[in-house]
Amino acid sequence: MSSSRRDFIKKTALTGTGLYLGAHAFSARSYRNILGANDRVRVGAVGFSDRHRLSHAPCFLHHHKELNFDFVAVSDIWKQRREEGAAFWRGKMGHDIVACRNNEEMYDKKLVDAVFIGTADFQHALHAIEAVRAGCDAYVEKPFAETMQDNRAALKVIKASDRVIQIGSQRRSGNNYHAANEFIRSGKFGPITMVELTWNVNQPGRWRRPALLKQLKEEDTDWARFLMNRPKDRYDARKYLEYRLFWPYSSGMPGQWMSHQIDTVHWFTGLHHPRSVVANGGIYMWKDGRKNWDTMTAVFDYGPANDPTSGFQVTFASRMHNGDENPAEIYYSNGGELNLITNTVSPRGGLNKRFADEMGMQPNLLPAQSLAVAAPAVASANTGGDALTSAHVRNWMECIRSRQETHAPVEAGYHHSIATIMTNAAARTGYKAVFDEARQEVLVNGKVFVY
């Protein structure tokens, strides 16, 4: 987008970006009155992945007309997905879509003003750097980074720019999560004493792509571009398509699932990372050649670095061989619990009168109350897309207009990545991982963790 167009949008963006279910920054009529065809924001996809097709796309389609956004280009290094992506978006938008062999081609042609980044886990931070250097705003999927080197590099580039970044931590656009944050920060909950996070599934095919493996041919993609800054390795279709099962292309459970949940801990408390992490687990069920665990438990110590006598514990447990994929987040205090499964605050487990009287103390029981209800589906029946992601995508689009900060700015990704990298370090070395604040490095056994 030219500087004059951006200046025009800045001057006309008069309001902020509240939650989607609150007051909108602009009404549809307001947008039509101030923005013409020449002011459309041109959007492209970096990677035509399942995440993009099944989540980004339907959410974008629900909001793009009202906010005057257009989808114009797809970049994917695999010929088949590149062609599928162009055909998919051509059918949705009703006009030609430019299919690019790689990101350089898309950026060199000045095709886009903003991009969705939904590539392999280890590529997110690096692709965000490319986008920002090309002058584009970006919606960047989590995990933001899988190494501290990539994490620091992306933070530096993004913070030195004026680009609008939304990390794909969609809980930050949920009304219930905002209500939980406000309740905890108000002091009414009391000091957090423990947080339990769980994410369990029973899906043998989770992260597997057996049908696609037969379709991928080395000559139809760019293996060297896929590897980016990872160690040189021979071509492997499984690592390309099932990367979530293989380190150093993904940390698996920590990057995919824990990154969502640990982000709420940082958000609600204002703490940026754990003081320490230990982890254990293994491949107990799905012995299919994967390298990342199918079962794990990580234990975190959180609190002020200069006061080891205060703080709280967080546990993350995940298994892939028994579960219903109903992620749980429960915050505990001495007075009860805040449960983000049921969206309630309750006195359950709080200090009751009987045990308080024994010690000459006052009972401590939270009043039962409901948090703001979870956001209802905002994507229409014929487009799909979950409610939180739809609200999150909309927030990014509105912030592109207003040039205000998104619900999940780059710092959210940087901080959740510290926690996931610490978890990975602990899991892979067997040592407790800590964080060196001065060097911004993860340490195990006194040494910098290097994959």
C-alpha positions in Angstrom: 0.0 0.0 0.0 1.4 3.4 -0.9 2.3 5.9 1.9 -0.5 8.2 0.7 -3.1 5.5 0.9 -1.8 4.5 4.4 -1.9 8.1 5.5 -5.5 8.4 4.3 -6.5 5.3 6.2 -4.7 6.5 9.4 -6.6 9.8 9.2 -9.9 8.2 8.6 -9.5 5.5 11.3 -11.1 7.4 14.2 -11.8 4.6 16.7 -10.1 1.7 18.3 -10.4 -2.0 17.9 -12.5 -3.5 20.6 -13.6 -7.1 20.7 -15.5 -8.2 17.7 -18.6 -8.8 19.8 -18.4 -5.3 21.2 -18.8 -2.1 19.3 -17.1 -2.3 15.9 -14.5 0.3 15.0 -16.5 1.1 11.9 -19.9 0.0 10.5 -20.2 -1.5 7.1 -21.8 1.7 5.8 -18.9 3.8 7.3 -16.4 1.8 5.4 -18.2 2.1 2.1 -18.5 5.9 2.6 -14.8 6.5 3.2 -13.0 3.7 1.2 -13.1 3.1 -2.5 -11.8 0.3 -4.6 -8.4 1.9 -4.8 -8.1 1.7 -1.0 -8.6 -2.0 -0.7 -6.1 -3.9 1.4 -4.6 -6.7 -0.8 -4.0 -9.9 1.1 -2.0 -13.0 0.2 -1.2 -16.4 1.8 2.2 -17.6 2.7 1.6 -21.3 2.6 -1.7 -22.8 1.4 -1.9 -25.1 4.4 -4.9 -26.9 6.1 -4.8 -24.1 8.7 -5.1 -21.5 6.0 -7.8 -23.2 4.0 -9.9 -24.4 7.0 -9.5 -21.5 9.4 -7.9 -18.3 8.0 -10.0 -18.4 4.8 -13.5 -18.7 6.1 -12.8 -16.1 8.8 -11.4 -13.7 6.2 -14.4 -14.3 3.9 -16.8 -13.4 6.7 -15.3 -9.9 7.1 -13.5 -8.9 3.9 -16.4 -7.1 2.1 -17.3 -5.0 5.1 -13.7 -4.0 5.8 -12.8 -3.6 2.1 -10.1 -6.3 1.9 -9.3 -8.3 -1.2 -7.5 -11.7 -1.5 -5.0 -11.6 -4.5 -2.1 -14.1 -4.2 -0.9 -17.4 -2.9 2.7 -18.3 -2.3 3.6 -22.0 -1.8 6.8 -23.9 -2.8 4.8 -27.1 -3.6 3.4 -26.9 -7.0 0.2 -28.9 -6.2 -0.7 -26.7 -3.2 0.1 -23.5 -5.1 -2.3 -24.5 -7.8 -4.9 -25.7 -5.4 -4.6 -22.4 -3.4 -5.0 -20.3 -6.5 -8.1 -22.3 -7.6 -9.6 -22.2 -4.2 -9.3 -18.4 -3.8 -10.3 -17.8 -7.4 -13.6 -19.6 -6.6 -14.1 -17.6 -3.5 -13.2 -14.1 -4.8 -14.5 -14.4 -8.4 -11.3 -13.0 -9.9 -7.8 -14.2 -10.9 -5.3 -15.1 -8.1 -1.6 -14.8 -8.7 0.2 -18.1 -7.8 3.8 -17.5 -6.7 6.5 -20.1 -6.5 8.0 -18.5 -3.3 7.7 -15.5 -1.1 10.3 -13.5 -2.9 8.3 -13.7 -6.1 5.2 -12.5 -4.3 7.0 -9.6 -2.5 9.1 -8.6 -5.5 6.0 -8.1 -7.6 4.5 -5.8 -4.9 1.3 -7.9 -5.0 0.2 -7.7 -1.3 -0.2 -5.3 1.6 -0.8 -8.0 4.2 -0.3 -11.8 4.5 -1.5 -14.8 6.4 1.5 -17.0 7.5 0.4 -20.6 8.1 3.6 -22.6 7.2 5.6 -25.2 9.2 6.1 -24.3 12.9 9.8 -23.6 12.6 9.2 -21.2 9.6 6.8 -18.7 11.2 9.3 -16.3 12.7 11.4 -16.3 9.6 8.5 -15.8 7.3 7.3 -12.9 9.5 10.7 -11.3 9.1 10.3 -11.6 5.3 6.9 -10.1 5.4 7.8 -7.1 7.5 10.9 -6.4 5.4 8.6 -6.4 2.4 6.5 -3.8 4.1 3.6 -6.1 4.8 1.3 -6.5 7.8 1.1 -10.2 8.9 -1.2 -12.6 10.8 1.4 -15.1 12.1 0.4 -18.5 13.3 1.8 -20.0 16.5 4.2 -21.1 17.7 5.9 -17.9 16.8 9.4 -19.4 17.1 11.0 -22.7 18.0 14.5 -21.4 18.7 15.6 -18.3 20.6 17.8 -17.2 17.7 14.7 -17.0 15.5 12.6 -15.5 18.3 15.1 -12.7 19.0 15.6 -12.0 15.3 11.9 -11.7 14.5 11.2 -9.5 17.5 14.0 -7.1 16.6 12.8 -6.7 13.0 9.2 -6.3 13.8 9.7 -3.8 16.7 11.9 -1.7 14.4 9.0 -1.5 11.9 5.5 0.0 11.9 3.8 -3.2 10.7 0.7 -4.6 12.3 1.3 -8.1 13.6 -1.3 -10.5 15.0 0.0 -13.7 16.6 -2.4 -16.5 16.1 -3.2 -16.8 19.8 -6.9 -16.5 19.3 -7.8 -16.8 23.0 -6.9 -13.1 23.2 -10.0 -12.3 21.2 -12.4 -14.2 23.4 -14.8 -12.4 25.6 -14.5 -15.0 28.3 -10.8 -14.7 28.3 -10.9 -11.0 28.6 -13.4 -11.3 31.5 -11.0 -13.8 33.2 -8.1 -11.4 32.7 -10.0 -8.5 34.2 -11.2 -10.6 37.2 -7.7 -11.8 38.0 -6.0 -8.4 37.5 -8.7 -6.7 39.7 -7.4 -8.6 42.7 -10.8 -10.3 43.4 -9.4 -13.7 42.7 -6.5 -13.4 45.1 -2.9 -14.5 44.4 -2.7 -17.4 41.9 -1.3 -20.5 43.6 -1.5 -23.0 40.7 -2.6 -23.4 37.1 -3.5 -26.7 35.5 -3.4 -26.9 31.7 -4.4 -30.1 29.8 -4.9 -31.0 26.1 -5.8 -34.6 25.3 -6.8 -36.3 22.1 -7.2 -39.9 20.8 -6.6 -39.5 17.1 -4.2 -41.9 15.4 -4.2 -39.6 12.3 -3.4 -36.4 14.2 -0.6 -34.6 12.4 -0.3 -37.5 9.9 -0.8 -37.0 6.1 -0.7 -40.5 4.6 -2.8 -39.6 1.5 -0.7 -36.5 0.7 2.6 -38.3 1.1 1.8 -40.3 -2.0 1.2 -37.1 -3.9 4.3 -35.1 -3.0 7.2 -35.4 -5.4 10.6 -33.9 -4.7 10.8 -32.3 -8.1 7.5 -30.5 -7.5 8.7 -28.6 -4.5 11.8 -26.7 -3.2 13.3 -28.8 -0.4 16.2 -26.3 0.3 13.7 -23.4 0.7 11.6 -25.6 3.1 14.6 -26.2 5.3 15.4 -22.5 5.6 18.0 -22.2 8.4 17.6 -25.8 9.7 20.5 -28.2 9.3 21.0 -29.7 5.8 19.0 -32.9 5.5 18.1 -35.2 2.7 14.6 -34.9 1.2 11.9 -36.5 3.3 8.3 -36.2 2.4 7.2 -37.0 6.0 9.3 -34.2 7.5 7.8 -31.9 4.8 4.1 -32.8 5.4 4.2 -34.3 8.9 6.7 -31.8 10.3 4.8 -31.6 13.7 6.1 -35.1 14.4 9.8 -34.3 13.9 12.2 -32.0 15.7 13.8 -29.6 14.7 10.9 -28.7 12.4 8.4 -28.6 15.3 8.4 -29.2 19.1 5.1 -31.0 18.7 2.8 -30.6 21.7 4.5 -27.6 23.3 4.5 -25.5 20.2 1.1 -26.6 18.8 -1.0 -26.7 22.0 0.8 -25.5 25.0 1.7 -22.2 23.3 -2.0 -21.3 23.3 -2.6 -22.1 27.0 0.7 -20.8 28.4 0.0 -17.5 26.7 -3.1 -16.9 28.9 -0.8 -17.3 32.0 1.5 -14.5 30.7 -1.5 -12.4 29.7 -3.4 -12.7 33.0 -0.3 -12.2 35.3 1.9 -9.9 33.3 4.8 -12.3 33.7 6.8 -12.9 30.5 8.2 -16.4 31.0 8.7 -19.1 33.6 11.5 -19.1 36.1 12.2 -22.7 35.4 10.7 -25.8 33.6 11.1 -29.5 34.0 9.5 -32.0 31.6 9.1 -35.7 31.0 7.3 -38.0 28.6 7.8 -40.3 25.7 6.4 -42.1 22.7 4.2 -44.7 24.4 1.5 -45.4 21.8 2.1 -44.2 18.3 5.3 -45.9 17.2 5.2 -44.7 13.6 8.6 -43.3 13.2 7.8 -39.9 14.9 10.4 -38.2 17.0 8.2 -35.9 19.1 6.5 -37.4 22.1 2.9 -38.6 22.1 2.7 -38.1 25.9 4.2 -35.4 28.1 4.0 -33.5 31.3 5.8 -30.2 32.0 6.0 -28.3 35.3 6.7 -24.6 35.4 7.7 -22.3 38.3 6.4 -18.7 37.7 7.0 -15.6 39.7 9.2 -12.6 40.1 12.9 -13.4 39.3 14.0 -11.4 42.4 11.7 -13.0 44.9 11.9 -16.9 44.9 9.6 -17.0 47.9 6.5 -15.8 45.9 5.0 -17.3 42.8 3.0 -20.3 41.6 3.2 -23.5 39.7 1.8 -24.3 36.3 1.4 -27.8 34.9 0.8 -28.8 31.3 -0.1 -32.4 30.5 -1.0 -33.8 27.1 -1.5 -37.2 25.6 -2.5 -38.3 22.1 -3.9 -41.7 22.8 -6.8 -41.0 25.1 -8.9 -37.8 25.2 -11.7 -35.9 23.7 -9.9 -32.7 22.6 -11.6 -30.5 25.2 -8.6 -28.4 26.4 -8.7 -27.4 30.1 -7.4 -24.3 31.8 -8.1 -24.0 35.5 -6.6 -21.2 37.7 -6.5 -21.8 41.5 -6.3 -19.5 44.4 -6.7 -20.0 48.2 -10.4 -18.9 47.7 -11.4 -21.2 44.9 -11.0 -21.6 41.2 -11.4 -19.9 37.8 -12.4 -22.5 35.3 -12.1 -21.7 31.6 -13.9 -24.9 30.6 -17.1 -23.9 32.3 -16.4 -20.1 32.2 -17.1 -19.8 35.9 -15.5 -18.5 39.1 -16.4 -20.7 42.1 -15.5 -21.3 45.8 -14.6 -24.9 44.9 -11.5 -25.9 46.9 -11.4 -22.6 48.8 -10.6 -22.3 52.5 -13.8 -23.2 54.2 -14.9 -22.3 57.7 -14.1 -25.6 59.3 -10.5 -25.6 58.4 -10.1 -21.9 58.8 -11.5 -22.1 62.4 -8.9 -24.8 63.3 -6.1 -22.3 62.7 -7.9 -19.2 63.9 -8.2 -17.8 60.4 -11.0 -16.3 58.4 -12.6 -18.4 55.7 -11.7 -17.5 52.2 -14.4 -18.5 49.6 -14.9 -16.8 46.3 -18.4 -15.9 45.3 -19.8 -18.1 42.5 -20.2 -16.2 39.3 -20.1 -16.6 35.5 -17.5 -15.1 33.3 -18.6 -13.4 30.1 -19.9 -16.1 27.8 -17.7 -17.4 25.1 -18.1 -15.7 21.8 -20.8 -17.3 19.6 -20.0 -18.3 16.1 -19.6 -15.3 13.9 -18.7 -17.1 10.7 -21.8 -17.9 8.6 -22.9 -21.4 8.0 -21.6 -21.5 4.5 -18.1 -20.3 5.3 -17.2 -22.1 8.5 -14.4 -21.0 10.8 -14.4 -21.0 14.6 -15.7 -18.1 16.6 -12.4 -17.2 18.4 -10.4 -17.2 15.2 -13.0 -15.2 13.3 -12.9 -12.5 16.0 -9.1 -12.6 16.0 -8.8 -12.3 12.2 -11.3 -9.4 12.3 -9.3 -7.7 15.0 -6.2 -7.9 12.8 -8.0 -6.5 9.8 -9.5 -3.6 11.9 -6.0 -2.8 13.2 -4.6 -2.7 9.7 -7.1 0.1 9.1 -6.6 1.9 12.4 -2.8 1.1 12.8 -3.4 0.3 16.4 -2.0 -2.6 18.3 -3.7 -6.0 17.9 -5.0 -8.2 20.7 -1.9 -10.5 20.3 1.1 -8.3 19.3 4.5 -9.7 18.6 5.5 -9.7 22.3 2.8 -12.3 22.9 4.5 -14.6 20.4 8.0 -13.8 21.8 7.0 -14.7 25.3 5.0 -17.9 24.6 8.0 -19.0 22.5 10.3 -18.6 25.5 8.1 -21.0 27.5 7.8 -23.5 24.6 11.6 -23.4 23.9 12.3 -23.9 27.7 9.9 -26.9 27.7 11.6 -28.4 24.6 15.0 -27.9 26.2 14.0 -29.6 29.4 12.4 -32.5 27.5 15.4 -33.1 25.2 18.1 -32.8 27.8 16.5 -34.1 31.0 17.7 -31.0 32.9 15.8 -28.2 34.4 15.6 -25.3 31.9 16.0 -21.7 33.1 16.0 -18.3 31.3 18.9 -15.9 31.3 17.2 -12.5 31.2 20.3 -10.6 30.3 21.2 -12.7 27.3 17.6 -13.7 26.4 18.8 -17.3 26.2 17.4 -20.6 27.5 19.9 -22.4 29.7 20.2 -26.1 30.7 22.9 -27.3 33.1 24.4 -23.8 32.9 24.8 -23.9 29.1 22.8 -22.3 26.3 20.4 -24.8 24.8 21.2 -25.5 21.1 19.1 -27.8 19.1 
